[in-house]
Amino acid sequence: MRHGVLDEAQRIAGGTLSESEMNFLALYCYGFSRTVIMICMKYSSLGTVSNKKIQIAKKLGVNNLDEFVNNYR
């Protein structure tokens, strides 16, 4: 996976993805588990990971984050 997916995500989101959301997306694109993402991002629960996936998907105009990421795998 190259940085292209992150650049494309930021472009689609109109530049609204925060640094934290970009870091989350990078971890997600590389296939890290929800637990690993939770630890790396210092979230307190797996629910926060799920909520963040939904928030980012909305910014990208897709139903779920997998729909976006699968285009780059």
Secondary structure, 3 states (H helix, E strand, C coil): CCCHHHHHHHHHCCCCCCHHHHHHHHHHHCCCCHHHHHHHHCCCCHHHHHHHHHHHHHHHCCCCHHHHHHHHC
